[in-house]
Structure formats: structure tokens, C-alpha cells
Amino acid sequence: MMSKKKVAILGSGIAGLSYAYYLKKYKPDVEFVILESSSKSGGLVFSEITEGCVFEWGPRGVRPNGNGQVVLEMIEELGLWDELVFANDQAKKRYLYHDGKLQVLPHSLRSFMTSPYLGLFLKAFYKDLGAKKIDEDETIAAFVDRHFGASFRALFFDSLVSGVWAGDVTKMSVSAAFPILKKLESKRGSLLRSLIGHKSSISDSKQYPKEFTSKALFSFKKGLQSLTDALNDVLSDSIQHDVAIEKIDFSDQVEIHFEDASICVDELVSTLPAHQLSAFVKPDLARVLDSIFYAPVAVLNLILPKSELSFDGFGFLVPSKEQSVVLGMVANSNTFPSHAAPNKSVYTVMMGGARYSEEDLNAMDLEKEAIAFLNGVFGKSLFIDNQELILMSRAIPQYELGHVEKVRKIASLSPEKLSVLGSYMYGVSLIDIISKSKELAGQSFD
Ligand SMILES: Cc1cc2nc3c(=O)[nH]c(=O)nc-3n(C[C@H](O)[C@H](O)[C@H](O)COP(=O)(O)OP(=O)(O)OC[C@H]3O[C@@H](n4cnc5c(N)ncnc54)[C@H](O)[C@@H]3O)c2cc1C
């Protein structure tokens, strides 16, 4: 009789948990163990209930359309559907804050036609019609400047990249961060021309009705951690918390050493952050892993009396030309009203990002900076019931120019028995991570 294949999965963030979940589903003959250094699962997915309000310290929402349906399907399989909350339609209204005022971004044809940005958009679209195809990778800034112009980039792409990656458009790679833009460009040069007749790929999952997929985002009554908690429960027999790995030997098998024990497995799947995995591999691979920069991000969660602020959208972003440490603010309880206690509102201010070092952020009084900024935006001294701040020194991996090549190198330099997953490989969003886990677990160990 053949013995069962043994696999160790390093890390129990969403990458490790989702990979293990699909492995259990698609490959019941594979025996696996998840090794996690902290005392809880979930990694960056971390929600807390404070005074009856949900504080999200990491991700706060998932898009239900496109590949978001892969996540919805997982949620349904986990029996979590009744815990879901979908975003209020207010969440479709988003703002930019620049030149001393909040400006609403176009979110419908009508708002587009009446937008103060209309002229800028029309000029940008006209420029794009003459754009040429370039095969080489380039920064997001260089790509967007060629297609839409520098003023368009400085407002919209700069803010978008701050909002998703806390990133710097002048350093990030368009091929790694927005592969769809490079793919469209390769068709007809102009992105607008290439969009004609373009069909986005349909996710490999159950397709959900429009009443769900038309919403901007979803979360859970108690925040996104409900998802990682449910995965943790389903996988609990296979998770070891508080482990301290000292060394990993790769030969015919993989031997993982702890202080006073070791285990042997046939295959290893790492979902650790790049700078953590680098301690366990040979110098050539470690060098590539260590070259991936993670931007520091500070998250300030605030509870205000509901009557304190009348703000009607998802939130606002601050373009980097404003030179503020504040990247933006999310009005959580506008999006998910059940995330606030009665008569309260919950807001999150994000600060820092790729333009700052951890030392820069440590040297600032971030709570004071954020509140002074909000007071300036809303033109009043806000009364705040509760505020808590967390500074994450290595929060989001930056897909800088050359990142596609780094991902290729990581795969080619990895020992045969090692597969590498996690947010620095195939996308930072929960959707990208869960979709990739599903694809790879389905193909593994045949
Ligand atoms: C502030 C913020 C907001 C975000 N907002 C969103 C959002 O709204 N929507 C969205 O889709 N995405 C968002 N993201 C991105 C998303 O949350 C992350 O990309 C994703 O959670 C990363 O998951 P992961 O499993 O790759 O890594 P992690 O969550 O970092 O998990 C890695 C795990 O490995 C463990 N580990 C580390 N070292 C060791 C070791 N030596 N041995 C064993 N275990 C170890 C860690 O303890 C951790 O549990 C956000 C990220 C941040 C920081």
C-alpha cells in the first residue's frame, strides 16, 4: 500500500488557511500540518469588537464580483452565509481630498457628466487614443503618463495605488500590479480601443446573482476575521500554533527543525512573508526574497458619536502631491452600518506607506497628525469617543519594477520540494490569494 503524502504549510494567514482548505477538499489523500509562529490564525486578517463596534486592523472588505465569487463560494461551503454583510450603496461614492477640499469621484454616468474632473478625463481619454504599445515593463507612473497624462496620474492612479498597496506609482511595476493594463495595451496600444469587445474572464466558481455581485464589497457581521476563524475551526486538528522553526533541510525529503524536535515531510508550502522565509533558504534565494520591500502602514481606528460628522461616502484618498502622512480615511460604518454600535460611527485613517520608513513613522505623533488632518478636512474640531492605533512595520509587499522577474526567480531558485505562496507572489488582495490557493491546491501532488 502507498503511504500518504505528507505536506507542511508554513503560516496560517489567509494564504496558508485557504491553501490548506482546498488541499483538504481536493486532495483528501494528502496529510498536512500547518505551522504558525503566533498564538492565533489569520495573520493580517484581524478584527476586534471595541465598545460594540468592529475595528478592522487589516483588510476590511472583499469585492463580490468577478473572482470575488470564489470567496463567496468558500463562505457558502463554510456555512458562513448568514454572517455576511453587503456594503450599503453609499459605499459606491468615493472622494479625493486635495487642494483644500473633498471632491467626489465619478461613480455613475450622471456624476461623470457633472464632475469637476470631466475636462481632465476627456483630455486623458483623447491622449490614450494615440498611445503606442511598449513591450518592456515600466513603472505605473510611466505607463499612465503615456496613456493619460501626468495630471491624471497624479490624482487618480497615485491615490488608487496608495489605497490598495500604500504604494508609490513611481516605483511600482505596471506589469506586476496591473497585468490587465499591459495585456490590454498589447492588443491595440490604446486602452480604450482595446476595451472594445473585451470580455473579462469569468471566475472558476459558482456564479452568484446580481443582488450580491452588484454590491461594492462584503464583510461579516463581526468583521472579516469571521472568515479566517471559520477556516481555523475547520482545519484546527492540523494547525500547530506558537511553533519556532529553527532550520529547514531540503533533500529527498524536507526536515523541519524546532528547538527540541523535528518533523519530516515530503513537500513544503511556504506562505510566510518573504523576509521570514529568507531565513530558511540558501543565500541566492534569500537575496531575492529580502529585496522585496514591505511598506509600513499605521492604522488608526476611531469611534465618534454618529451626530459628530455628516459624511456620506465610502471614504476619501489623499494624493501624494498633498505631502501628507495620511493616505486616506474609510468611513466603515457608512459601508457596513452594522459595524457601529447604535448612535456611533466608525472611521479608519491609514497612514504611511511606501514613501515613509518605519523610523519616520515612529518619530511622528501619528494620532495627533491624523486628527489634525481630519479636523482640517471637515472644518471642525471632532469629538472622538475612542481611538486606537497600530503601526505595522512591514504591512504590504511592494511590486516594484522588476517584480515579475523576482517572482520567476523565486520559483526557479526554490528547492524542488518547496512551493512559495503569499501576498508577494500572485497578488495582495484576499481574492487573488484565495483564487491562487484554489488553483494550486487543485493541481498539487498529482
Ligand atoms: C492595513 C491593510 C489593509 C488591507 N486591506 C485589504 C482589503 O481591504 N482587501 C483585501 O483584499 N486585502 C487587503 N489587504 C491585503 C491582505 O490583507 C494581505 O495581503 C493578506 O492578508 C496577506 O495574507 P498572507 O497569508 O499572505 O500573509 P499574512 O497574513 O502575513 O500571514 C502570514 C502568517 O505567517 C506567520 N508567520 C510569520 N513568520 C513565521 C514563521 N517564521 N513560522 C511560522 N509562521 C510564521 C504569521 O504569523 C502569519 O500568520 C490589506 C493589508 C493591510 C496591511
Ligand as a Chemical Component Dictionary entry (heavy atoms), coordinates in Angstrom:
data_LIG
# 
_chem_comp.id                   LIG 
_chem_comp.type                 NON-POLYMER 
_chem_comp.pdbx_formal_charge   0 
_chem_comp.three_letter_code    LIG 
# 
loop_
_chem_comp_atom.comp_id 
_chem_comp_atom.atom_id 
_chem_comp_atom.alt_atom_id 
_chem_comp_atom.type_symbol 
_chem_comp_atom.charge 
_chem_comp_atom.model_Cartn_x 
_chem_comp_atom.model_Cartn_y 
_chem_comp_atom.model_Cartn_z 
_chem_comp_atom.pdbx_ordinal 
LIG C1  C1  C 0 -3.769 47.669 6.531  1  
LIG C2  C2  C 0 -4.101 46.667 5.445  2  
LIG C3  C3  C 0 -5.314 46.752 4.792  3  
LIG C4  C4  C 0 -5.641 45.826 3.809  4  
LIG N1  N1  N 0 -6.864 45.902 3.204  5  
LIG C5  C5  C 0 -7.243 44.944 2.341  6  
LIG C6  C6  C 0 -8.592 44.895 1.855  7  
LIG O1  O1  O 0 -9.440 45.725 2.227  8  
LIG N2  N2  N 0 -8.922 43.894 0.995  9  
LIG C7  C7  C 0 -8.026 42.940 0.598  10 
LIG O2  O2  O 0 -8.381 42.057 -0.185 11 
LIG N3  N3  N 0 -6.743 42.932 1.067  12 
LIG C8  C8  C 0 -6.333 43.905 1.927  13 
LIG N4  N4  N 0 -5.065 43.886 2.440  14 
LIG C9  C9  C 0 -4.097 42.859 1.984  15 
LIG C10 C10 C 0 -4.310 41.496 2.668  16 
LIG O3  O3  O 0 -4.823 41.661 3.959  17 
LIG C11 C11 C 0 -2.992 40.723 2.757  18 
LIG O4  O4  O 0 -2.321 40.736 1.507  19 
LIG C12 C12 C 0 -3.214 39.278 3.186  20 
LIG O5  O5  O 0 -3.976 39.222 4.378  21 
LIG C13 C13 C 0 -1.868 38.577 3.359  22 
LIG O6  O6  O 0 -2.092 37.225 3.685  23 
LIG P1  P1  P 0 -0.890 36.182 3.789  24 
LIG O7  O7  O 0 -1.453 34.917 4.286  25 
LIG O8  O8  O 0 -0.112 36.179 2.529  26 
LIG O9  O9  O 0 0.118  36.825 4.877  27 
LIG P2  P2  P 0 -0.058 37.081 6.440  28 
LIG O10 O10 O 0 -1.446 37.464 6.767  29 
LIG O11 O11 O 0 1.051  37.998 6.811  30 
LIG O12 O12 O 0 0.204  35.628 7.086  31 
LIG C14 C14 C 0 1.481  35.095 7.288  32 
LIG C15 C15 C 0 1.421  34.185 8.511  33 
LIG O13 O13 O 0 2.708  33.598 8.691  34 
LIG C16 C16 C 0 3.021  33.617 10.077 35 
LIG N5  N5  N 0 4.480  33.566 10.242 36 
LIG C17 C17 C 0 5.387  34.573 10.061 37 
LIG N6  N6  N 0 6.622  34.106 10.292 38 
LIG C18 C18 C 0 6.518  32.793 10.627 39 
LIG C19 C19 C 0 7.464  31.755 10.929 40 
LIG N7  N7  N 0 8.775  32.004 10.970 41 
LIG N8  N8  N 0 6.992  30.496 11.209 42 
LIG C20 C20 C 0 5.657  30.237 11.152 43 
LIG N9  N9  N 0 4.721  31.183 10.877 44 
LIG C21 C21 C 0 5.149  32.435 10.595 45 
LIG C22 C22 C 0 2.413  34.934 10.569 46 
LIG O14 O14 O 0 2.238  34.922 11.980 47 
LIG C23 C23 C 0 1.092  34.944 9.802  48 
LIG O15 O15 O 0 0.073  34.269 10.498 49 
LIG C24 C24 C 0 -4.710 44.798 3.453  50 
LIG C25 C25 C 0 -3.473 44.710 4.117  51 
LIG C26 C26 C 0 -3.168 45.624 5.103  52 
LIG C27 C27 C 0 -1.854 45.518 5.846  53 
# 
loop_
_chem_comp_bond.comp_id 
_chem_comp_bond.atom_id_1 
_chem_comp_bond.atom_id_2 
_chem_comp_bond.value_order 
_chem_comp_bond.pdbx_ordinal 
LIG C1  C2  SING 1  
LIG C2  C3  SING 2  
LIG C2  C26 DOUB 3  
LIG C3  C4  DOUB 4  
LIG C4  N1  SING 5  
LIG C4  C24 SING 6  
LIG N1  C5  DOUB 7  
LIG C5  C6  SING 8  
LIG C5  C8  SING 9  
LIG C6  O1  DOUB 10 
LIG C6  N2  SING 11 
LIG N2  C7  SING 12 
LIG C7  O2  DOUB 13 
LIG C7  N3  SING 14 
LIG N3  C8  DOUB 15 
LIG C8  N4  SING 16 
LIG N4  C9  SING 17 
LIG N4  C24 SING 18 
LIG C9  C10 SING 19 
LIG C10 O3  SING 20 
LIG C10 C11 SING 21 
LIG C11 O4  SING 22 
LIG C11 C12 SING 23 
LIG C12 O5  SING 24 
LIG C12 C13 SING 25 
LIG C13 O6  SING 26 
LIG O6  P1  SING 27 
LIG P1  O7  DOUB 28 
LIG P1  O8  SING 29 
LIG P1  O9  SING 30 
LIG O9  P2  SING 31 
LIG P2  O10 DOUB 32 
LIG P2  O11 SING 33 
LIG P2  O12 SING 34 
LIG O12 C14 SING 35 
LIG C14 C15 SING 36 
LIG C15 O13 SING 37 
LIG C15 C23 SING 38 
LIG O13 C16 SING 39 
LIG C16 N5  SING 40 
LIG C16 C22 SING 41 
LIG N5  C17 SING 42 
LIG N5  C21 SING 43 
LIG C17 N6  DOUB 44 
LIG N6  C18 SING 45 
LIG C18 C19 SING 46 
LIG C18 C21 DOUB 47 
LIG C19 N7  SING 48 
LIG C19 N8  DOUB 49 
LIG N8  C20 SING 50 
LIG C20 N9  DOUB 51 
LIG N9  C21 SING 52 
LIG C22 O14 SING 53 
LIG C22 C23 SING 54 
LIG C23 O15 SING 55 
LIG C24 C25 DOUB 56 
LIG C25 C26 SING 57 
LIG C26 C27 SING 58 
# 
